[in-house]
Amino acid sequence: MAEVLASRNPCSGEVVGELRCTPRDAIGDVVARSANAGDRWSAMTLDERAQAITTAAEALGDAAATLGRTSCLETGKPLPVAIGEVKQAAAATAAMATSAAEALRSVSSRQGDLVARTVYDPYGVCAVLAPWNFPVWLAHCMVVPALCAGNTVVLKPSENTPLVGDAYARTLAASLPPGVLTSVVGGPGVGEALVAARVQLVAFTGSRATGKSILRSASERLTRVIMELGGKDVLIVLDDADLAAAADFACRSAFFNSGQVCVSSERMLVDARVEAKFVELLRERAQRLRMGHGLTEGVDLGPLIHQGQFDRVAAHVTDACERGAEVVLGGPRQAEGLFFPPTILRGVTPGMKIFHEETFGPVANIITVHGEDDAVAKANEGDYGLSAVVFGGDRSRAERVARRLDVGMIGINRPVTGARDTPWVGAKQSGYGFHGSPAGHRHFAQVRVLLADAPLA
């Protein structure tokens, strides 16, 4: 009998639902069936595939309330946020698919008597391993370009959000040709078996540790890999910044989704001349946030996803406090269950774990800096380089600081999100390949060059 994966509500520990796990020894057959479905799918034109995906995604919009509620129960996030995530995926599909289709069109050039044509063909079967923090949107951002390129997809949702992940795949697949999009269910072992199977491409969003494991497995067959990994993102507040605007952003960035966001500002490098005022403004905003069950109206923060994540956040805060950090708000106390209060630490230094290691919780770390050179030096410490935000009154100065940061995405007086058709890309150990934008879409396709003699005039 197949094992059963129980999904639990992090707010209460109650079982939300159960799914039968895909046996590890059945993964090869799943991949083989996906490969067989690829002949018909890859034979369609780019525009036909884009239209099919766009039409299929309409069902996501229709199911937003149901999928959102399931996500709310599995993650604990506020219900409006969970529903909004599904609606965002549905609404963005047409633009994503159109952009991918345009990026993947063949390009021809003539050089004397020679014609060169660059084409973008499907790899075959793409394994998509999706995370739990945004189980619909982040899966969608990998599934759509993979399908547009003519690949078939086997999706493995996180074991923390199997119900909404599986429901997402089934909802989208219902309007696609059979076998084009399938899902497998289970824990890390199922993911390992999927990566080790005869897939031609692996797309993953998640932790650096899991990414390294995927690379080790993929190296056996030199399988192509696209990965967005962790981050320890910085917010730099220069001495001429609009402090109210910076504090507004800092509060949203550090505490949205209980800090369980890859681009959450975990390190806030604040110029010593404005630090006291900035900290007070941030504290005023953070103390107004409400924790509670995601189904409760007016809630801003839900719980952390599981006990291991809670323990990690608590350990980081405790270590920082033992090494001299000051608790401005919140702290490591556990009120009830997995709820961790919005926390602000002041006086964080490089000797603390929380300075370098990804926390992935609702903790804003204030790090004192003395001028822009000091801010850049501290920002570039460590192995991560996903994103950063710089707040400063002098736009040219803020841009100068931004260009010195060793990260993939930088916002100047604003978040890094919101721009269509730009890469979602990390530097250093935060990214391995990337998706989004025409260049990102091409990562999901095999590039081929066809050379032929030019026809006689």
Secondary structure as GFF3:
##gff-version 3
##sequence-region A 1 457
A	DSSP	beta_strand	4	8	.	.	.	ID=ss1
A	DSSP	beta_strand	15	20	.	.	.	ID=ss2
A	DSSP	three_ten_helix	24	26	.	.	.	ID=ss3
A	DSSP	alpha_helix	27	43	.	.	.	ID=ss4
A	DSSP	alpha_helix	46	62	.	.	.	ID=ss5
A	DSSP	alpha_helix	64	75	.	.	.	ID=ss6
A	DSSP	alpha_helix	79	103	.	.	.	ID=ss7
A	DSSP	beta_strand	107	111	.	.	.	ID=ss8
A	DSSP	beta_strand	114	122	.	.	.	ID=ss9
A	DSSP	beta_strand	125	129	.	.	.	ID=ss10
A	DSSP	alpha_helix	137	148	.	.	.	ID=ss11
A	DSSP	beta_strand	152	156	.	.	.	ID=ss12
A	DSSP	alpha_helix	162	173	.	.	.	ID=ss13
A	DSSP	beta_strand	181	183	.	.	.	ID=ss14
A	DSSP	alpha_helix	188	196	.	.	.	ID=ss15
A	DSSP	beta_strand	201	205	.	.	.	ID=ss16
A	DSSP	alpha_helix	208	218	.	.	.	ID=ss17
A	DSSP	beta_strand	224	228	.	.	.	ID=ss18
A	DSSP	beta_strand	233	237	.	.	.	ID=ss19
A	DSSP	alpha_helix	243	255	.	.	.	ID=ss20
A	DSSP	three_ten_helix	256	259	.	.	.	ID=ss21
A	DSSP	beta_strand	265	271	.	.	.	ID=ss22
A	DSSP	alpha_helix	275	286	.	.	.	ID=ss23
A	DSSP	alpha_helix	307	322	.	.	.	ID=ss24
A	DSSP	beta_strand	326	329	.	.	.	ID=ss25
A	DSSP	beta_strand	343	346	.	.	.	ID=ss26
A	DSSP	alpha_helix	353	356	.	.	.	ID=ss27
A	DSSP	beta_strand	363	369	.	.	.	ID=ss28
A	DSSP	alpha_helix	372	379	.	.	.	ID=ss29
A	DSSP	beta_strand	384	385	.	.	.	ID=ss30
A	DSSP	beta_strand	387	391	.	.	.	ID=ss31
A	DSSP	alpha_helix	395	403	.	.	.	ID=ss32
A	DSSP	beta_strand	409	412	.	.	.	ID=ss33
A	DSSP	beta_strand	427	428	.	.	.	ID=ss34
A	DSSP	beta_strand	431	432	.	.	.	ID=ss35
A	DSSP	alpha_helix	437	441	.	.	.	ID=ss36
A	DSSP	three_ten_helix	442	444	.	.	.	ID=ss37
A	DSSP	beta_strand	445	453	.	.	.	ID=ss38
###
